[in-house]
Amino acid sequence: MDKGQDELPSLPIPPLDQTLNRYMESIRPLTTDEEYDRMAKAVKEFRESDQGPSLDQRLRERALECEKRGTSWLAQWWDDWAYFSHRDSSTFFVNYYFGFQDDPRMPTQTARAALLVSLALEFRQLIATRTLTPDMARNAPFCMNMYQYLFNYSRIAGSPADTAVGFPFENNNHICVVRNGKFYIFETLHIPSKPSSVLSPREIMIQLERIKKMADDDKSSVPAIGILSTGQRDQVAKDRVTLFEAHTSNKAHMAKIETSMFVLCLDSSSPSSSEEFSRACWHGDGASRWFDKCFQLIVFANGRAGMNGEHSKMDATPTSRLCRYLIDEAQARALPDFRNLNAEDLYECASILDKPKPLNFVNSPALEKAISNAFAYFHATVNAHEMIPTEFKGYGKGLIKSFKMSPDAYVQMALQLAYYRKHGEYVATYESAATRKYRHGRTETVRSCSNESKAFCEAMDNPDASLKVRATACRAAVARHAQYTAWAVDGQAVDRHLLGLRLIRKPDEEMPALFADPVFARTCRWRLSTSQISDDCFIAYGWGEVVPDGYGCAYMVKEAELYFCITSLKLGSKDFGQHIVDALEDMRFTFEEDGILSRLRSRAASRLANKASPPSNP
């Protein structure tokens, strides 16, 4: 796990002129001539006055100081700016989810949950012993820093900003389980602080069966404290105080949730359709979750499963690797069951296990009101949203590669065309690119809307444009996107540098005209927020939009199919999904027909050349 970590380079800061030039190019399709000229003047002033070079120099000095401390110049800023100061609901606007492929053995709920939990404990032990192999790209290691936040970590609501707390592995080996809005814990070691004494999958299943029975038999009124993690963050912080004030024991109970390895949700529901499954993994009923935990494994009554991830300290690549491990290893392991145990053996197996402990939170009038208000916000936000999974079975990356184009860049251009056709405009578009080749690197923005993507969209909807013109425009747009992606991965894109320049400015310093102009805010306002995780082990993936008038668009590029999940505040997500399908079909037609015509033209030219050639001498 530590291989190559000491040799990782520091996150770079690009040359100032390069960033400004690339920024100006990126905003050209999003601005009028007047706006562009005004921004060009502001950039010139920023570049040539003392403002830009001075801020840039201070940023580079900060980078050197952070490098001496073994971190990146952006890491702490990114946590605070992108996540902890974010005041909207984390449930709907920050967290993300994966839906796992179904287990073909059709296990019971507790059998699948027990096996997944057992495998999660194995993965955690790989981290604890530093024996997890590092993530790699082209034989170079990625930064593994985020893995320390994968287990025993919690986000803590606060005002004006949240915080994050990690807890030692050695003495926090319990799991928190929630069912029917009731929380329980059980220890995963027979002998505390001895990892080799971990419970077997069968023993974990016994504990889960116990919890399931306890929760289903308990008809008492228990405060649904899980709903308190779903609100806007200032309200969540206030509700946390209300919870603790309700009774002295509530703080200790919450500590058990926050120090746990992770949360397991044993849902009573059985989602079947794609939308039901996606929504159940995204937000569920709100009460049988704790959204501030590092991650939640979710197993439904019908044996389906998924994961919900807290995003502030960890991006989706570490959690996707964990999930891949769980799913792959589960297929290779036997499911736990009791069928080969007689009653006496089952009793003996259960008798050596301490019974799971319920976390009996105590209510109060103020807490009851807070919970009622949280439910009202939750249901209103759920009902305000459209979440539309769109599965495209027409083709996948196999065919796209046959066109000799980057599958990801190709799909991004389909999204650009779909948005243009639906809304008749071009908007700032975000795609996430990992910068983990650098120490403590997280992400950089790939700006998908470009001059080339604009030309492509216009060519595709121009009835006078030939197939060759359309295909050429698409190839140019795809190539441009692939180039920008490479810049982003190398830390040479614009958004993180521009963020650093804004954050290094002192409060009493004049705001540069570049950053004060409304165009700057508009061209960083991601009305189309996108990201891909492409793995056959997932059948669902998504999150919420990042601005009220925008879309969240998660997608997966598989060998023979493409998957999209489109979320919005009723902007017409289903219609947008159909526009994506239509764009993909039109792009396929363009390249296949152009390819046929090109081959026909080539053959005709060859025949003409052969006719024009003089016969060879015998």
CORNORGI-V240944 format. One line per field, one symbol per residue. ss: DSSP state (H for helix, E for strand, C for the rest). psi: psi as a letter, one per 20 degrees, with the letter a starting at -180 (. if undefined). burial: I if it has 24 or more other ideal C-beta (glycine too) atoms within 12 Angstrom, else O. A space follows every 10 residues. Layout:
ss: ???
psi: ???
burial: ???
This chain:
ss: CCCCCCCCEC CCCCCHHHHH HHHHHHHHHH CCHHHHHHHH HHHHHHHHCH HHHHHHHHHH HHHHHHHHCC CCCCHHHHHH HHHHCCCCCH HHHCCEEEEE CCCCCCCCHH HHHHHHHHHH HHHHHHHHCC CCCCCEECCE ECCCHHHHHC CCEEEECCCC CCEEEECCCC CCCEEEEEEC CEEEEEECEC CCCCHHHECC HHHHHHHHHH HHHHHHHCCC CCCCHHHHHC CCHHHHHHHH HHHHHHCHHH HHHHHHHHHC CCEEEECCCC CCCHHHHHHH HHCCCCCCCC CCECEEEEEC CCCCEEEEEC CCCCCHHHHH HHHHHHHHHH HHCCCCCCCC CCHHHHHHHH HCCCCCEECC CCCCHHHHHH HHHHHHHHHH HHHHCEEEEE EECCCCHHHH HHCCCCHHHH HHHHHHHHHH HHHCCCCCEE EEEECCCECC CCEEEEECCC HHHHHHHHHH CCCCCCHHHH HHHHHHHHHH HHHHHHHHHC CCCCHHHHHH HHHHCCCCCC CCHHHHCHHH HHCCCCCEEE EECCCCCEEE EECCCCCCCC EEEEEEECCC CEEEEEEECC CCHHHHHHHH HHHHHHHHHH HHHHHHHHHH HHHHHHHHHH HHCCCCCC
psi: hipihhjprq prorqghggh ghghhhigij qrgggghghh ghggghgiai fghgggghgh ggggghhhjk aqihgggggg ghfhipirph ghjgqrqqpq qqoiilrrgh gggggggghh hgghhhghjk ipqqqqoljp qqpjhhhijh qlqqppprpj qrrqpqqphg kmkqqppppk jpqqqqqjph oqjnhikqqr hghghghhhg gggghhhojq oppmihhiji aqhhhhgghg ggghhhqhhh ghghhhghir grpponqirm pgrggggghh hghbjhhlqn ijqgqppppr hjirqaqppp igjprigghh gghggggghh hiqqqqrjhj prhghggggh hippqqpqnn qprrghgggg gghggggghg gghiqpoopo pojgrbhghg hhilqpgghg hhhhgggggg hgikrpqppp ppppkjiqpk qerqpoohpr hhhghgghgh joiiprhggg gghghggghg ghghghgghj kjahhhghgh hghipqhjqp pqhghhphhg ghjjoniopq qqoopiipiq paarqiqhkr qpnqqporgj rqpqopprml ilhggghhhg ggggghgggg hgghgghghg hggghgghhh hipqqqp.
burial: IOOOIOOIOI IIIIOIOOII OIIIIIIIII IOOOOIOOII OIIOOIIOOO IIOOIIOIII OIIOOIIOOO IIIIIIIIIO OIIIOIOIII IIIIIIIIII IIIOOOIIII IIIIIIIIII IIIIIIIIOO OIOIIOOOOO IIIIIIIIII IIIIIIIIOO OIIIIIIOIO OIIIIIIIII IIIIIIIIIO OOOOOOOIII IIIIIIIIII IIOIIOOOOO OIIIIIIIII IIIOIIIIII IIIIOIOOOI OOIIOIIIII IIIIIIIIIO IOOIIIIIII IIIIIIIIII IIIIIIIIII IOIIIIIIII IIIIIIIIII IIIIIIIOII IOIOIIOOOO OOOOOOOOII OOIOOIIIIO IIIOOOIIOI IOIIIOIIOO IIOOIIIIII IIOIIIIOII OOIOIIIIII IIIIIIIIII IIIOOIIIII IIIIIIIIII IIIIIIIIII IIIIIIIIII IOOOOOIOOI IOIIIIIIII IIIIIOIIII IIIIIIIIII IIIIIOOOOO OIOIIOIOII OOIIIIIIII IIIIIIIIII IIIIIIIOOI IIIIIIIIOO IIIIIIIIIO IOIIOIIOII IIIIIIIIOI IOOIOOOOOO OOOOOOOOOO OOOOOOOO
